[in-house]
Amino acid sequence: MLQEIAIYGKLATMALKGKMQYRMDFFAGLAGVFILNGMNIASLGVLTYRFETLGGWDMGELLFLYSLFMICRSVYSTFLQHVEALEEEIAQGTLDRFLTRPVSPLLQLIGQDVQYIGVADFLFGLACFYTSISLIRPAWGFIDIVWLVAFLVSGVIIETSISLLCASVAFKAVRANVLRDIIMRTKVITQQYPIAVFGDAFRVLVTGFVPIAFINYYPAVFLLGKETAAPLWLSGLSPLVATVLALLALTAWNRGLANYSSTGN
């Protein structure tokens, strides 16, 4: 495992060096991320200014909710998002080259590209986190910090596992972009707003079927002690959900790869 991690580090470094050849595109991409996320925060500010709270969440709590998602998203989008390219690799027949090398095909897939824009997501997420903590001023102890770290790690695993599960559908269907787009739109909603405002049907969807709410909503409920928003026992299940999803995703990947037949391109 240590050897594969070292190999991934080398692959990611090469990919990053390739990206940095286009410095102007790099800085333009970072600026675009800040502008887009700034507009999202501004819209939340307008809503809370008009209604004071949104589904029982004030501006500080909404910023905290947003920051958890952004920090998890930044790690995924920087280092792991290329898993979404599996569909194209299969359709073009280029996945075959991964099978001829003495390195994990999954490691080669995710190490093929590094999305530097994720750095802007991370910085923006940290800024939102700092601002939210300044507004909320939670009385956290050491255990709460441990839970925070566990939730952030779990969030990265959950997002990566869901993406890998969707991508593995391409082993059978070749094209799985519609499924990925639906989940992407659902993630955008849960990124900005507490799921309670969308009703019970949506809550069931993002809790039991596509458990995106365990990336930021339930961890925020747990860490902020908002027992009226969701049961705390349910809110603390993110690490367990992450473990189950990771096992399911790896199983789907391994079975898909075992039954993979090249497109012949």
Stockholm file with secondary structure:
# STOCKHOLM 1.0

chainA/1-265         MLQEIAIYGKLATMALKGKMQYRMDFFAGLAGVFILNGMNIASLGVLTYRFETLGGWDMGELLFLYSLFMICRSVYSTFLQHVEALEEEIAQGTLDRFLTRPVSPLLQLIGQDVQYIGVADFLFGLACFYTSISLIRPAWGFIDIVWLVAFLVSGVIIETSISLLCASVAFKAVRANVLRDIIMRTKVITQQYPIAVFGDAFRVLVTGFVPIAFINYYPAVFLLGKETAAPLWLSGLSPLVATVLALLALTAWNRGLANYSSTGN
#=GR chainA/1-265 SS CHHHHHHHHHHHHHHHHHHTTCHHHHHHHHHHHHHHHHHHHHHHHHHHHHHSCBTTBCHHHHHHHHHHHHHHHHHIIIIIGGGGGHHHHHHHTGGGGGGGSSSCHHHHHHTTCCCTHHHHHHHHHHHHHHHHHHHHCCCCCHHHHHHHHHHHHHHHHHHHHHHHHHHHTHHHHSCCHHHHHHHHHHHHHHHHSCGGGGCHHHHHIIIIISCGGGTTHHHHHHHHTCTTTSCHHHHTTHHHHHHHHHHHHHHHHHHHHHTCCCCCC
#=GC SS_cons         CHHHHHHHHHHHHHHHHHHTTCHHHHHHHHHHHHHHHHHHHHHHHHHHHHHSCBTTBCHHHHHHHHHHHHHHHHHIIIIIGGGGGHHHHHHHTGGGGGGGSSSCHHHHHHTTCCCTHHHHHHHHHHHHHHHHHHHHCCCCCHHHHHHHHHHHHHHHHHHHHHHHHHHHTHHHHSCCHHHHHHHHHHHHHHHHSCGGGGCHHHHHIIIIISCGGGTTHHHHHHHHTCTTTSCHHHHTTHHHHHHHHHHHHHHHHHHHHHTCCCCCC
//
